[in-house]
Amino acid sequence: MKNILTICISLLMLGAIFFGCSKDEGPTASGPITVNGFVKDIYGTPVSGAAVIITGKTPTTTGAGGTFSIPNVTTPYDIALIVSSSKTAVVYKGLSRSDPKLFYLGVGATVVNNSAQISGTVPAASGKITRVLFVSGSNYSSTTADATTGNYSLSVYWRGTVDSLAGKIYVLRYTTNTAGLPIDYDAYGTKALTVKNGITYSNQNFLVADLSNPAETTIGGAIIRPTDYTLNYRTLYIKFDGALIYLAQEYTNPVPDNFSYIVPTITGITLAVSANATKISTPNNQSSSFTKMGITPGSSGVNVKLENGPRLALPLHNSTNVDTLTDFTWSQGGGEGVNLVEFLSGSSTNPTYYIFTMGSSLRIPNFSALALGLPQNTNYQWRVYRYLPVNTINNAASDTFRNLLMYQTSDYGSSSSERFNFTTKP
């Protein structure tokens, strides 16, 4: 799980989304406060037994529910989460909220994994794509029914101690053009189903009478990108309940900035369009992504705006003799956002550091006392990710932020710098 953040970010930048965090500042105070927070992993599971450190205070350890409490803290404060089992440190710089939700960028203790099987038939439709989905909140499973027989089978997975999951089965049938884009929707249907762990639900059939032929309309707009960025792909999504479902992606070379998609008019749905672009940099590319959520069928003039990514400055690529007194600096990139600076060695035996900051400079923290010190004469890489519009560091220490990254809850933009190498001091 060493590089789980990199994996998460890559997935998010393939289907990125964008949000405003200004409503989750949390309670703050100008004088000394008691910081009552908790730690969750990427799935929202509490992380117990992790060290939590606020500069100048005695370290504490998270309890069984992932909670911790540190009294008499002067704001603003820096806080660090240390997970020794994965040799990972996550640092938030400049918090003032009294209820931070720290995000362990990995998977914590083993939790219960649940699964159920669903199978049945839909009306066969040669030459068409029939998608069958099970959706429960933001959780979904998807499959494509056999065009000749109409048979389908899908597996549903969820985590946690609850052994049942209430949701709906959705069926959506459409025809695509030679580019793989939907051009005609001729069948839609849904039915409620609650599944339980370990159970197979067969004969979940849809007849012709269970399906309707939705009317069609379009959504249209343009990608707005920095002129020195090249558009790589554009993706169309449909949102059923809380789940964002992939429909199609354009990879034509070049991908045009303007877009128009044929979409179904189904009560309660919204659409989303995402885009990804890169700028040629040294030693590798900068990247920028954005997904516009909540697009209603029939919308026009939809703008999907990509921002310039951060740009690394010092230490230069392939620098040597780097230690915890070395200043790392970068340009912020476009838009109002929070930066996440990542330091990776490529080896699970060496520490990984993730640092959230609103600033444009920092030093690698010295966690030698916690057996997480920067190793000597070791190759590392560093990169800056930027999430926007996150207008304070307090917003990054919230469930809103974690849910955004993991469950794509609203509009979201992200960008990344190029990646520099360095070698630590002998």
PyMOL commands that set and color helices and strands:
alter all, ss='L'
color gray80, all
select helices_A, chain A and resi 4-14+84-86+208-210+368-370+393-396+399-407
alter helices_A, ss='H'
color red, helices_A
select strands_A, chain A and resi 33-40+51-54+60-61+67-73+77-83+88-95+101-103+113-121+129-136+139-144+151-159+164-176+182-196+200-201+216-224+230-240+243-250+258-264+270-279+286-295+302-305+311-314+319-322+328-331+338-344+352-357+361-362+379-388+412-416+420-424
alter strands_A, ss='S'
color yellow, strands_A
deselect
rebuild
show_as cartoon
